[in-house]
Amino acid sequence: MAAVRGKTRRVRTARRRTGTGTGRHRLVAGVVLLLVIAGLAFWLRPRHLPPASLAPPRMVEPVHRVAPVEGKARATAGPVKAAPAAASRQGGPPLPERHAAPRVAIVIDDLGDSLDIARGILALEPAVTIAVIPFRSASAAVAAAAVLAGREVILHLPLEPEYGAAMAGGGGFLRAAMAASHLEDQLERDLHAVPYIIGVNGHMGSRFTSDPKAMRALLAALRARGLFFLDSKTSPESVAAEVATDLQVPFAERDIFLDHDPEPAAVARALAQTASVAREVGQAIAIGHPHASTLAALAAWLPEATRQGIEVVPLSTLVR
């Protein structure tokens, strides 16, 4: 009888041990599975894009780009000093103070269709500023790559041209006849389609920029968001400078188009003209496009300009 009881106790003990071992095995397996899932989630996270926001790259000083406004202006921004009384060479806002070295900012428009093309532009030294069109296949990825490379990003905002047929197939356009609420809604969608922007310039826009009411609505909206405006001056009738001065919106305007004629010799002449303007008045802003000829010319000209005493700077440096 005692032998039977002993055997029963041994069987029960063995069962308890077996149950305990099985429970431990299940616990260990569960922990391992959780670790594997967490590891996969970490590995598969979208590492090529920093968190989406409108925050600028570190090199951008807010004081250069944010006007004092009531309401939505960012608290980190300092006040914008009143401009001196002297008139600029183009009849718009006054020229900035001269610096020891002439300064040039280069902006490349029409990006957003190809990340590979953008990477070629981001490799240029000294750095250029990129303008990204909203709602293109690679708009957000191009903006993110630019910020990771330490470059400035602005929104290349679609604005109504003189001939409406030019807008066919494009999205995000602001039209001069839009109601204020409609314009505000479309602008908000455009702004959020391209993250990391610090300012805006126009894509097309000959009709829109020559309409005082439309430009006042746009620039007031940009001022409220702490964004500057670069006038590409696609129309000689542009009122952007006058409206920006009136509203105290941080502002700049294009001096030279680099590649109206994309032939290499013509681009080289445009770059020489850019340098000449910078030496004459202290600064120049040139706008180009992602043509192979433009990028090849810039790759040679940018380091040579530096050697010749021209300071190539981010666009925000020349905003006033």
C-alpha positions as CSV (number, residue, x, y, z in Angstrom):
1,M,0.0,0.0,0.0
2,A,2.8,2.4,0.9
3,A,4.5,1.6,-2.4
4,V,1.3,2.5,-4.3
5,R,1.0,5.8,-2.4
6,G,4.7,6.6,-3.1
7,K,4.2,5.9,-6.8
8,T,1.1,8.1,-6.9
9,R,3.0,10.9,-5.3
10,R,5.8,10.5,-7.8
11,V,3.3,10.6,-10.7
12,R,1.7,13.8,-9.3
13,T,5.0,15.5,-8.8
14,A,6.1,14.6,-12.3
15,R,2.8,16.0,-13.7
16,R,3.3,19.2,-11.8
17,R,6.8,19.5,-13.1
18,T,5.7,18.8,-16.6
19,G,2.9,21.4,-16.3
20,T,5.4,23.9,-14.9
21,G,7.8,23.2,-17.6
22,T,5.2,23.6,-20.3
23,G,4.0,26.9,-18.8
24,R,7.6,28.2,-18.7
25,H,8.1,27.1,-22.3
26,R,4.9,28.9,-23.4
27,L,6.0,32.1,-21.5
28,V,9.4,32.0,-23.1
29,A,7.9,31.4,-26.5
30,G,5.5,34.3,-26.0
31,V,8.3,36.7,-25.0
32,V,10.4,35.6,-28.0
33,L,7.5,36.1,-30.3
34,L,6.8,39.6,-28.9
35,L,10.5,40.5,-29.4
36,V,10.5,39.3,-33.0
37,I,7.3,41.3,-33.8
38,A,8.8,44.4,-32.1
39,G,12.1,43.9,-34.1
40,L,10.3,43.6,-37.4
41,A,8.2,46.7,-36.7
42,F,11.4,48.6,-35.9
43,W,13.2,47.3,-39.0
44,L,10.2,48.0,-41.3
45,R,9.5,51.5,-40.1
46,P,9.7,54.2,-42.8
47,R,13.3,55.3,-42.0
48,H,13.7,57.4,-45.2
49,L,11.3,60.1,-44.0
50,P,11.7,62.2,-40.9
51,P,8.5,63.1,-39.1
52,A,6.4,65.2,-41.3
53,S,6.0,68.8,-40.2
54,L,6.5,72.3,-41.5
55,A,9.6,72.8,-39.3
56,P,12.5,74.3,-41.2
57,P,16.0,72.8,-41.4
58,R,18.3,73.8,-38.5
59,M,20.2,76.4,-40.5
60,V,17.2,78.6,-41.1
61,E,17.0,81.6,-38.8
62,P,13.3,82.5,-38.2
63,V,14.2,86.1,-37.8
64,H,14.8,86.2,-41.6
65,R,11.5,84.9,-42.6
66,V,8.7,85.7,-40.1
67,A,6.9,89.0,-40.0
68,P,5.3,90.3,-36.8
69,V,1.6,89.3,-37.0
70,E,-1.4,89.0,-34.8
71,G,-2.6,85.5,-34.3
72,K,-0.9,82.5,-35.9
73,A,2.7,83.7,-36.2
74,R,5.2,81.2,-34.6
75,A,6.2,82.1,-31.1
76,T,9.9,81.4,-31.9
77,A,10.1,84.1,-34.5
78,G,11.7,87.4,-33.8
79,P,10.5,90.7,-35.2
80,V,11.2,91.8,-38.7
81,K,13.0,95.2,-38.8
82,A,11.4,97.9,-40.8
83,A,13.0,98.3,-44.2
84,P,15.1,101.3,-45.0
85,A,13.7,104.0,-47.3
86,A,15.9,103.5,-50.3
87,A,14.1,102.0,-53.3
88,S,15.3,98.8,-55.0
89,R,16.5,98.6,-58.6
90,Q,13.1,96.9,-59.5
91,G,10.9,99.5,-57.8
92,G,9.9,97.0,-55.1
93,P,11.0,96.6,-51.5
94,P,14.3,98.3,-50.6
95,L,17.6,96.6,-51.1
96,P,19.3,94.9,-48.1
97,E,22.4,96.2,-46.5
98,R,25.6,95.4,-48.5
99,H,27.9,92.7,-47.2
100,A,31.6,92.4,-47.7
101,A,31.1,89.7,-50.3
102,P,28.4,89.6,-53.0
103,R,25.8,86.9,-52.2
104,V,23.9,84.6,-54.6
105,A,21.0,82.3,-53.9
106,I,20.1,79.6,-56.4
107,V,16.6,78.1,-56.5
108,I,15.7,75.0,-58.5
109,D,12.0,74.9,-59.4
110,D,9.7,72.1,-60.6
111,L,10.9,69.3,-58.3
112,G,8.7,66.5,-57.1
113,D,8.5,64.0,-60.0
114,S,11.7,62.2,-59.4
115,L,13.7,61.5,-56.3
116,D,16.8,60.5,-58.4
117,I,16.9,63.8,-60.1
118,A,16.5,65.6,-56.8
119,R,19.4,63.8,-55.3
120,G,21.6,65.1,-58.1
121,I,20.6,68.6,-57.2
122,L,21.0,68.0,-53.5
123,A,24.6,66.9,-54.2
124,L,25.5,70.3,-55.6
125,E,28.0,72.3,-53.4
126,P,27.6,75.0,-52.2
127,A,24.0,74.1,-51.5
128,V,21.0,75.4,-53.6
129,T,17.4,75.8,-52.4
130,I,14.8,73.5,-53.9
131,A,11.2,74.4,-54.8
132,V,8.8,71.4,-54.8
133,I,5.5,71.2,-56.6
134,P,2.6,69.7,-54.6
135,F,0.8,66.5,-55.4
136,R,3.6,65.0,-57.6
137,S,4.6,61.3,-57.1
138,A,7.7,62.1,-55.1
139,S,6.9,65.6,-53.6
140,A,7.1,64.5,-49.9
141,A,10.1,62.2,-50.5
142,V,12.0,65.0,-52.3
143,A,11.3,67.4,-49.5
144,A,12.4,64.9,-46.8
145,A,15.6,64.1,-48.7
146,A,16.4,67.8,-48.9
147,V,16.0,68.3,-45.2
148,L,18.2,65.2,-44.5
149,A,20.8,66.8,-46.7
150,G,20.6,70.1,-44.9
151,R,19.0,72.0,-47.8
152,E,16.1,74.5,-47.7
153,V,12.8,73.6,-49.1
154,I,10.1,75.9,-50.4
155,L,6.7,75.2,-51.9
156,H,6.5,75.7,-55.7
157,L,2.8,76.8,-55.4
158,P,0.7,76.5,-58.6
159,L,-0.8,79.9,-59.4
160,E,-3.0,80.8,-62.2
161,P,-1.2,81.8,-65.4
162,E,-2.3,84.2,-68.1
163,Y,-3.5,81.4,-70.3
164,G,-5.7,78.9,-68.5
165,A,-4.9,76.1,-70.9
166,A,-1.4,75.8,-69.2
167,M,-3.1,74.5,-66.1
168,A,-4.5,71.4,-67.9
169,G,-3.4,68.2,-66.1
170,G,-2.0,70.1,-63.1
171,G,-3.5,70.2,-59.6
172,G,-3.4,72.5,-56.6
173,F,-3.8,75.8,-58.6
174,L,-4.9,79.0,-56.9
175,R,-7.0,81.1,-59.2
176,A,-7.4,84.9,-58.9
177,A,-11.2,84.7,-59.0
178,M,-11.4,82.2,-56.1
179,A,-13.5,83.2,-53.1
180,A,-11.3,83.8,-50.0
181,S,-12.5,80.7,-48.2
182,H,-11.9,78.5,-51.3
183,L,-8.4,80.0,-51.8
184,E,-7.6,79.4,-48.1
185,D,-8.7,75.8,-48.3
186,Q,-6.7,75.0,-51.5
187,L,-3.7,76.7,-50.1
188,E,-3.9,74.6,-46.9
189,R,-3.9,71.5,-49.0
190,D,-1.0,72.6,-51.1
191,L,1.1,73.5,-48.0
192,H,0.5,70.1,-46.4
193,A,1.4,68.2,-49.6
194,V,5.1,69.3,-49.2
195,P,6.5,69.0,-45.7
196,Y,9.4,71.0,-44.2
197,I,8.8,74.2,-46.2
198,I,10.1,77.6,-45.0
199,G,8.6,79.7,-47.8
200,V,6.7,79.7,-51.1
201,N,7.2,80.8,-54.7
202,G,4.9,80.6,-57.7
203,H,4.6,77.9,-60.3
204,M,3.4,79.8,-63.4
205,G,1.3,82.6,-61.9
206,S,1.4,85.4,-64.4
207,R,-2.3,86.2,-63.9
208,F,-2.5,85.6,-60.2
209,T,0.6,87.7,-59.2
210,S,-0.7,90.7,-61.2
211,D,-4.1,90.7,-59.3
212,P,-3.8,92.8,-56.1
213,K,-6.8,91.3,-54.4
214,A,-5.6,87.7,-55.0
215,M,-2.0,88.5,-53.9
216,R,-3.2,90.2,-50.8
217,A,-5.2,87.1,-49.8
218,L,-2.3,84.8,-50.5
219,L,0.4,86.9,-48.7
220,A,-1.8,87.5,-45.7
221,A,-2.3,83.7,-45.4
222,L,1.5,83.1,-45.7
223,R,2.2,85.8,-43.1
224,A,-0.2,84.1,-40.7
225,R,1.8,80.9,-41.1
226,G,5.3,82.4,-40.8
227,L,6.3,81.7,-44.4
228,F,8.1,84.1,-46.8
229,F,7.3,84.6,-50.5
230,L,9.7,84.6,-53.4
231,D,8.3,86.3,-56.5
232,S,9.5,84.5,-59.5
233,K,8.3,87.5,-61.6
234,T,6.7,85.5,-64.4
235,S,4.8,88.7,-65.2
236,P,6.2,92.3,-65.4
237,E,2.8,93.3,-64.0
238,S,3.4,91.5,-60.7
239,V,2.2,93.4,-57.6
240,A,3.8,91.0,-55.2
241,A,6.5,93.4,-54.0
242,E,4.1,96.2,-53.2
243,V,1.6,94.0,-51.4
244,A,4.4,92.2,-49.4
245,T,5.7,95.6,-48.3
246,D,2.2,96.8,-47.3
247,L,1.5,93.6,-45.3
248,Q,5.1,93.3,-43.9
249,V,5.5,89.8,-45.4
250,P,9.1,88.5,-45.6
251,F,9.8,88.7,-49.3
252,A,12.4,88.3,-52.1
253,E,12.3,88.4,-55.8
254,R,14.0,86.6,-58.7
255,D,16.7,88.5,-60.6
256,I,17.7,86.0,-63.2
257,F,16.2,82.9,-64.9
258,L,19.1,80.6,-65.7
259,D,17.5,78.4,-68.4
260,H,14.8,80.1,-70.4
261,D,17.2,78.8,-73.1
262,P,18.6,75.5,-71.7
263,E,21.5,75.4,-74.1
264,P,24.8,75.1,-72.2
265,A,26.2,78.4,-73.6
266,A,23.0,80.3,-72.7
267,V,23.0,78.9,-69.1
268,A,26.6,79.9,-68.7
269,R,25.8,83.4,-69.8
270,A,22.9,83.6,-67.3
271,L,25.2,82.5,-64.5
272,A,27.7,85.1,-65.5
273,Q,24.9,87.7,-65.4
274,T,23.9,86.4,-62.0
275,A,27.4,87.1,-60.7
276,S,27.5,90.5,-62.3
277,V,24.2,91.5,-60.6
278,A,25.5,90.3,-57.3
279,R,28.7,92.3,-57.6
280,E,26.7,95.4,-58.6
281,V,24.0,95.5,-55.9
282,G,25.4,93.1,-53.3
283,Q,23.1,90.1,-54.0
284,A,21.2,88.1,-56.7
285,I,18.6,85.4,-56.8
286,A,18.6,83.1,-59.7
287,I,16.0,80.4,-60.6
288,G,16.7,77.4,-62.7
289,H,15.1,74.1,-63.5
290,P,16.2,70.5,-63.4
291,H,17.6,70.4,-66.9
292,A,20.7,68.3,-67.4
293,S,22.4,71.4,-68.9
294,T,21.5,73.6,-65.9
295,L,22.8,71.0,-63.4
296,A,26.0,70.5,-65.3
297,A,26.6,74.3,-65.5
298,L,25.9,74.7,-61.8
299,A,28.2,71.9,-60.8
300,A,31.1,73.8,-62.5
301,W,30.0,77.3,-61.6
302,L,29.2,77.0,-57.9
303,P,32.7,76.1,-56.6
304,E,34.2,78.6,-59.1
305,A,32.0,81.4,-57.8
306,T,33.1,80.7,-54.3
307,R,36.8,80.9,-55.4
308,Q,36.0,84.2,-57.0
309,G,34.7,85.7,-53.7
310,I,31.0,85.2,-54.3
311,E,29.1,83.8,-51.3
312,V,26.5,81.2,-52.3
313,V,23.8,81.2,-49.6
314,P,20.5,79.6,-48.8
315,L,17.5,81.6,-50.1
316,S,16.3,82.6,-46.7
317,T,19.5,84.6,-46.2
318,L,18.3,87.1,-48.8
319,V,14.7,87.4,-47.7
320,R,13.9,90.8,-46.3
